[in-house]
Amino acid sequence: MSRTAWVALALAVCLGSGLAVGRLLGFSGGRVLISDATAPWVMADEPFSAMNRQWGSERARRIRFRTSWDIEGAVPEQVQLRLRAFGRFFVHLNGMPVVFESDPERRWSVFQAKDVTSVLKAGRNRLVVEVRNRQGPALISMDLSGREGRMRGSVSDFEAQVGAGPWGPAIPARDIRRHPANDWLPTPKQGFERYGWVLVGVASAGALLGFWATSMSSMLGRWGLAGLWAAVLFFWGAFWARSVEIPLVAGFDARSHLEVVGWIGSGRLPIATDGWSAYHPPLYHGVVAVLHHLGRGLEGSGSLWAIRLPALIAGLGVVFWSGRLARWANPEQRGVQGLAIVFAALLPVNLGLAGTVSNEGWLAFCAAGAVVQAAQVLGQRSLSSRGLVWVSIWLGLALLTKYTALVAAVVILAFVMVRLSGGPSRESSTRVRELLFFLAPVLAISGWYYARNWVLFGRFLVPNWDLPGPKRTWWSPPGFHSVDYYLSFGRSLTEPFYSSFSSFWDGLYSTLWGDGLLSGAPGVPDILVPWDLEWMAVGYWTALPMLALILLGIGFWGRDVLRSGSESRAMGLALPLVYGAALLFAIFFATLALPFFGQSRASYGLSATPILAVAFARGWFAVEERARSRSALRALRAGMGALLAVWGWAAAMAFLG
């Protein structure tokens, strides 16, 4: 048993949990609403929109709330108005201003109290609260009480006014919404009704293959594995050939990414404040700019394919790292490698990013390479300086692609430090030399970019959600979250598209097993990708058994770490698990800090694809190992073959059909 590996895992989980809970409770500016029955949060009832807000505007919109109530008889003694508001607020009670403390460090989720006895009067009282919020929607929560308890009257019956518009009823603040596009988008039920007989045929073929198949490991010998790779390359080639149908501007921030490519192609390296996506490190955009320049002389769609080539390479690279990790983690079961390759090649989130202009796939390729290489290097009995250099190179490339590679950097550095500080006694000079072998390449490759940020802006990280300048503040719906958002799941199984508006887990599920946010299209008229959405909807139901196998495989993977007889190998096996947990917590933490519908997106965790692929294959074999007889094993393989066939067919048809 590896104590150091599991201590590191426990620390990572505890740290991530602590940070998430801290955000959840409102520390450091978290935007999670905690329900209060006596003072519910209310907001203006505005039309649904998935568009970004506030960008380019220094002054936030004015939202006003008003309510009134009657006091019969004398005014009670010592009446307090307790108020909390998301944004700057101004209060008028009976035409008189009520001034609260203007503490810039005040958390918006904490009540402020003010004695308003002198302002109240017998009869009708009117309260108006004006809110201007540059970081999200205007929300208020208030309570009015005296010595004898809450005052009589319904102070929760608010009206709201947006700008100079008409007054209308305010509504309870809610972040869980149904996207109106689901009135026209297909559902899994509709997909099964249309393609039911096709799925029966595919399932039957998969069941027959599974029933008559011999051992998966023997099937995927040297030539069988080569044939599998040939099939994968053929499939991805067909997918790439179809990518000419996809407009270059399809995809999250694709226009802005192309703008950065254009700047680099003209010989100018942009800085973070130049544009929406100019804050990204330049590796991906530089590669695209070079290939675009070389592809200009090609006929037909050559230039277009040159721009798309890096995304395709990145997607195939993720498949390669999945097979590589599977082979190292399970050297005695070649079937694990084959299943991992199939899984990664058909995983919808990988295919979706490979067809659009985005640096997310390139980041996943480099970060996955760093994690897989680190697992292999740290899993050896003797630490290889050359291996550390290669880990550092992949990590440097990832950090020169996107900031979120810092998750991989922190996890890998922590494991390297644990490995260097433990193990057999060695001279301090040897440990220092090995640490330098690890640090030097990553700093040489990416350090200059972060140093440039420090010189220009006084900080290493300058993301577009925190750019200097009043006109660069923005937010995206809903702008806040509730506890229910993190505790619910299910919309992605009934209305999968845009289900990230429903819950954190629905967002991850819908974007992992399909293009749940339709490559950034805010609504049906804006959809640019040519996916077959009915087949994609079918895939959300067929993916449920795949998810179950992944969860089972993670459990057995953890058991392998505990049972490993080698301290170093246990550490190598634990590293990918810790990285996967860290990525999940990073996405969770991001939704707390930036409560936007697009934050709960599986593409941010694409670099964990090798981990999911190996866990899936490991879970598959764990199920097979439970068969107590040959006939039971064949029946089991038939059922699993049918499930894999329908999932794979739905995924393939969604992108090629």
Residue pairs with C-beta under 8 A, 6 or more apart in sequence:
1 562
1 563
1 564
1 570
2 561
2 562
2 564
2 567
2 570
2 571
2 574
4 418
4 422
4 567
4 571
5 561
5 567
5 570
5 571
5 573
5 574
5 575
6 561
6 562
6 574
8 414
8 415
8 418
8 571
8 574
8 578
9 574
9 577
9 578
9 581
12 411
12 414
12 578
12 581
12 582
12 585
13 581
13 585
16 581
16 582
16 584
16 585
16 586
16 588
16 589
17 585
19 585
19 589
20 585
20 588
20 589
20 592
22 28
22 30
23 30
23 32
23 589
23 592
23 593
24 30
24 32
24 483
24 486
24 592
25 32
25 34
26 32
26 34
26 107
26 109
26 110
27 107
28 593
29 107
29 593
30 109
30 592
30 593
31 86
31 135
31 136
31 479
31 480
31 481
31 592
31 593
31 595
32 109
32 480
32 481
32 482
32 483
32 592
32 595
33 41
33 109
33 139
33 173
33 175
33 480
33 481
33 482
33 483
34 109
34 483
35 41
35 482
35 483
36 141
36 143
38 143
38 150
39 82
39 84
39 111
39 141
39 142
39 143
40 141
40 156
40 172
40 173
41 139
41 140
41 141
41 172
41 173
42 65
42 139
42 140
42 141
42 156
42 158
42 160
42 170
42 171
42 172
42 173
43 137
43 138
43 139
43 160
43 170
43 171
43 172
43 173
43 174
44 63
44 65
44 137
44 138
44 160
44 161
44 162
44 168
44 170
44 171
45 160
45 168
45 169
45 170
45 171
46 137
46 162
48 177
48 179
48 180
49 477
49 522
50 179
50 476
50 477
50 498
50 522
50 523
50 597
51 476
51 477
51 522
52 474
52 475
52 476
53 474
53 475
53 476
53 477
53 479
54 60
54 134
54 135
54 473
54 474
54 475
55 471
55 472
55 473
55 474
56 471
57 471
58 470
58 471
59 132
60 87
60 88
60 132
60 133
60 134
61 132
61 138
61 162
61 163
62 130
62 131
62 132
62 163
63 87
63 130
63 131
63 132
63 133
63 137
63 138
63 160
63 161
63 162
63 163
64 128
64 129
64 130
64 131
64 160
64 161
65 128
65 129
65 130
65 131
65 138
65 140
65 158
65 159
65 160
65 161
65 170
66 126
66 127
66 128
66 129
66 158
66 159
66 161
66 167
67 126
67 127
67 154
67 155
67 156
67 157
67 158
67 159
68 124
68 125
68 126
68 127
69 124
69 125
69 151
69 152
69 153
69 154
69 155
70 123
70 124
70 125
70 153
71 120
71 121
71 122
71 123
71 125
71 151
71 152
71 153
72 122
72 152
73 122
74 122
75 117
75 120
75 121
75 122
76 117
76 146
76 147
76 148
76 151
77 117
77 146
77 147
78 115
78 117
78 146
78 147
79 115
79 116
79 117
79 120
79 144
79 145
79 146
79 151
80 113
80 114
80 115
80 116
80 144
80 145
80 146
81 91
81 93
81 98
81 113
81 114
81 116
81 127
81 142
81 143
81 144
82 111
82 112
82 113
82 142
82 143
82 144
82 145
83 89
83 91
83 100
83 111
83 112
83 114
83 129
83 140
83 141
83 142
83 143
84 108
84 109
84 110
84 111
84 112
84 140
84 141
84 142
85 108
85 129
85 131
85 138
85 139
85 140
85 141
86 108
86 131
86 133
86 135
86 136
86 137
86 138
86 139
86 140
86 480
87 108
87 131
87 132
87 133
87 134
87 135
87 136
87 138
87 139
88 131
88 132
88 133
89 100
89 129
89 130
89 131
89 132
89 140
90 97
90 129
90 130
91 97
91 98
91 99
91 100
91 127
91 128
91 129
91 130
92 98
92 127
92 128
92 129
92 130
93 116
93 119
93 120
93 125
93 126
93 127
93 128
94 119
94 120
94 121
94 125
94 126
95 126
96 119
98 114
98 116
98 119
99 114
100 112
100 114
101 112
106 112
111 141
111 143
116 144
117 146
127 155
129 140
129 142
131 138
131 139
131 140
132 138
133 139
134 473
134 475
135 473
135 475
135 479
136 475
136 478
136 479
136 480
136 595
137 173
137 477
137 478
137 479
137 480
139 173
139 480
140 158
142 155
143 150
143 155
144 150
144 151
144 155
145 151
158 169
158 170
159 167
159 168
159 169
159 170
160 167
160 168
160 169
160 170
161 167
161 168
173 480
174 478
174 482
175 478
175 479
175 480
175 481
175 482
175 485
175 501
175 595
176 482
176 484
176 485
176 488
176 501
176 502
176 503
177 477
177 478
177 501
177 502
178 495
178 501
178 502
179 497
179 498
179 501
179 523
180 523
181 497
181 498
181 523
181 524
182 495
182 497
182 498
184 524
185 495
185 497
185 498
185 524
185 533
185 537
186 533
186 534
186 537
187 494
187 495
187 496
187 537
188 493
188 494
188 496
188 537
188 538
188 540
188 541
189 494
190 534
190 537
191 534
191 535
191 537
191 538
192 199
192 538
192 541
194 534
195 534
195 535
195 538
198 649
199 538
199 646
199 649
199 650
202 645
202 646
202 649
203 642
203 643
203 645
203 646
204 642
205 645
206 641
206 642
206 643
206 644
206 645
206 646
207 638
207 639
207 641
207 642
207 645
208 638
208 641
209 641
209 645
210 634
210 637
210 638
210 639
210 640
210 641
210 642
210 644
211 634
211 635
211 637
211 638
211 641
212 634
213 219
213 637
213 641
215 335
216 334
216 335
216 338
216 339
216 621
216 624
217 333
217 334
217 335
219 335
219 338
220 228
220 334
220 335
220 337
220 338
221 334
224 338
225 334
225 337
225 338
228 338
228 341
228 342
229 341
232 316
232 319
232 341
232 342
232 345
233 316
235 345
235 652
235 656
236 312
236 315
236 316
236 345
236 354
238 656
239 351
239 354
239 355
239 655
239 656
240 305
240 308
240 312
240 354
242 530
242 655
242 656
243 305
243 308
243 312
243 354
243 355
244 301
244 304
244 305
245 530
246 355
246 356
246 528
246 529
246 530
247 528
248 254
248 258
248 304
248 307
248 357
249 255
249 258
249 357
249 528
250 355
250 356
250 357
250 519
250 520
250 521
250 528
250 529
251 257
251 353
251 356
251 357
251 358
251 519
251 520
251 529
252 356
252 358
252 360
252 517
252 519
252 520
252 598
252 603
253 276
253 277
253 358
253 520
254 356
254 357
254 358
254 520
256 275
256 276
256 277
256 278
257 277
257 280
257 285
257 357
257 358
257 359
258 357
259 275
259 276
259 277
259 278
260 270
260 275
260 277
260 278
260 280
260 282
260 285
261 285
261 288
261 289
261 292
261 307
262 289
263 269
263 270
263 274
263 278
264 270
264 282
264 285
264 286
264 289
265 289
265 292
265 293
269 282
270 278
270 282
271 278
271 456
272 278
272 279
272 453
272 456
272 457
272 462
272 463
272 464
272 467
273 462
273 467
273 468
273 469
273 472
276 464
277 464
278 464
279 462
279 463
279 464
279 467
280 359
280 401
280 402
280 403
281 399
281 400
281 401
281 402
281 403
281 446
281 449
282 400
282 449
283 359
283 362
283 397
283 400
283 401
284 310
284 359
284 362
284 363
284 401
284 402
285 359
287 310
287 362
288 307
288 310
288 357
291 306
291 307
291 309
291 310
292 303
292 306
292 307
294 306
295 302
295 303
295 304
295 305
295 306
295 307
296 303
298 305
298 306
307 357
308 355
308 357
310 361
310 362
311 353
311 354
311 355
311 356
311 357
311 358
311 361
311 362
312 354
313 365
314 353
314 354
314 361
314 362
314 364
314 365
315 350
315 351
315 353
315 354
315 361
315 365
316 354
317 365
317 368
317 369
318 344
318 350
318 361
318 364
318 365
318 368
318 606
318 607
318 609
318 610
319 341
319 344
319 345
319 350
321 365
321 368
321 369
321 372
321 609
321 610
322 340
322 341
322 343
322 344
322 368
322 609
322 610
322 613
322 614
323 337
323 340
323 341
323 344
324 372
324 610
325 340
325 372
325 375
325 576
325 610
325 611
325 613
325 614
326 336
326 337
326 339
326 340
326 341
326 610
326 613
326 614
326 617
327 334
327 336
327 337
328 372
328 375
328 376
328 379
328 572
329 336
329 375
329 557
329 560
329 573
329 576
329 614
329 618
330 336
330 337
330 614
330 617
330 618
333 621
335 617
335 621
336 614
336 617
336 618
336 621
337 617
338 617
339 613
339 616
339 617
339 620
340 610
340 613
340 614
340 616
340 617
341 613
342 644
342 648
343 546
343 612
343 613
343 616
343 617
344 350
344 609
344 610
344 613
346 647
346 648
346 651
346 652
347 512
347 609
347 612
347 613
347 651
348 512
348 513
348 514
348 515
348 536
348 539
348 651
348 654
348 655
349 511
349 512
349 513
349 602
349 603
349 606
349 609
350 361
350 364
350 606
350 609
351 651
351 655
352 514
352 515
352 519
352 529
352 531
352 603
352 655
353 360
353 361
353 364
353 603
353 606
354 361
355 529
355 655
356 519
356 529
358 603
359 401
359 402
360 402
360 603
360 604
360 606
361 606
362 401
363 398
363 401
363 402
363 404
363 405
363 606
363 607
364 606
364 607
364 609
365 607
366 394
366 395
366 397
366 398
366 401
366 405
367 394
367 395
367 398
367 405
367 407
367 408
367 607
368 607
368 608
368 609
368 610
369 394
369 397
369 398
370 391
370 394
370 395
370 398
370 408
370 412
371 408
371 411
371 412
371 575
371 576
371 579
371 607
371 610
371 611
372 576
372 610
373 387
373 390
373 391
373 394
374 391
374 412
374 415
374 416
374 575
375 572
375 573
375 575
375 576
376 387
376 572
377 383
377 384
377 387
377 388
377 390
377 391
377 572
378 415
378 416
378 419
378 568
378 571
378 572
378 575
379 568
379 569
379 571
379 572
379 573
380 387
380 568
380 572
381 566
381 568
383 419
383 420
383 423
383 434
385 433
385 434
385 437
388 416
388 434
388 437
388 438
389 437
389 438
389 441
391 412
391 438
392 437
392 438
392 439
392 440
392 441
392 442
393 441
393 442
393 445
395 405
395 408
395 409
395 412
395 442
396 441
396 442
396 443
396 444
396 445
396 446
397 445
397 446
398 405
398 408
398 409
398 607
399 405
399 406
399 409
399 442
399 445
399 446
399 449
399 450
400 445
400 446
400 449
403 461
403 463
404 586
404 604
407 579
407 582
407 583
407 586
408 579
408 607
409 442
410 582
411 575
411 578
411 579
411 582
412 575
412 579
413 438
415 571
415 575
415 578
416 435
416 438
417 435
418 571
419 568
419 571
420 431
420 434
420 435
421 431
422 567
423 567
423 568
450 460
450 461
451 460
453 459
453 460
453 461
453 462
454 460
457 468
462 468
464 472
465 474
465 594
475 596
476 596
476 597
476 598
477 501
477 596
477 597
478 501
478 595
478 596
478 597
479 595
479 596
480 595
481 591
481 592
481 595
484 503
485 502
485 503
485 504
486 503
486 504
486 505
486 588
487 503
488 502
488 503
488 505
488 506
489 503
489 505
489 506
489 509
490 502
490 503
490 506
491 499
491 502
491 503
491 506
492 499
492 502
492 505
492 506
492 507
492 509
492 510
492 516
492 540
493 540
493 541
493 544
496 509
496 510
496 514
496 516
496 536
496 537
496 540
497 510
497 514
497 516
497 517
497 518
497 533
497 537
498 510
498 516
498 517
498 518
498 597
499 506
499 507
499 509
499 510
499 516
500 506
500 507
500 510
500 511
500 516
500 517
500 597
500 598
500 600
500 601
501 597
503 600
504 588
504 591
504 600
505 600
506 600
507 516
507 597
507 599
507 600
507 601
508 587
508 600
508 601
508 602
508 605
509 516
509 540
509 543
509 547
509 602
510 516
510 517
510 540
511 517
511 600
511 601
511 602
511 603
512 543
512 602
513 539
513 540
513 543
513 546
513 547
514 536
514 537
514 539
514 540
514 654
515 529
515 531
515 536
517 597
517 598
517 601
518 527
518 529
518 531
519 527
519 528
519 529
520 598
521 527
521 528
521 529
531 654
531 655
532 653
532 654
532 655
532 657
533 654
535 650
535 653
535 654
535 657
536 650
536 654
538 650
538 654
539 647
539 650
539 651
539 654
542 643
542 646
542 647
542 650
543 647
545 640
545 643
545 647
546 616
546 643
546 644
546 647
548 619
549 615
549 616
549 619
549 620
549 623
550 612
550 615
550 616
550 619
551 615
551 619
552 618
552 619
552 622
552 623
553 614
553 615
553 616
553 617
553 618
553 619
553 620
553 622
554 577
554 580
554 615
554 618
554 619
556 618
556 619
556 622
557 573
557 577
557 614
557 615
557 618
558 577
560 573
561 570
561 573
561 574
561 577
562 570
564 570
564 573
576 610
576 611
576 614
577 611
579 608
579 611
580 605
580 608
580 611
580 612
583 604
583 605
583 607
583 608
584 605
586 604
587 599
587 600
587 601
587 604
587 605
590 599
590 604
591 599
591 600
620 640
623 636
623 640
624 633
624 636
624 637
624 640
626 636
627 633
627 636
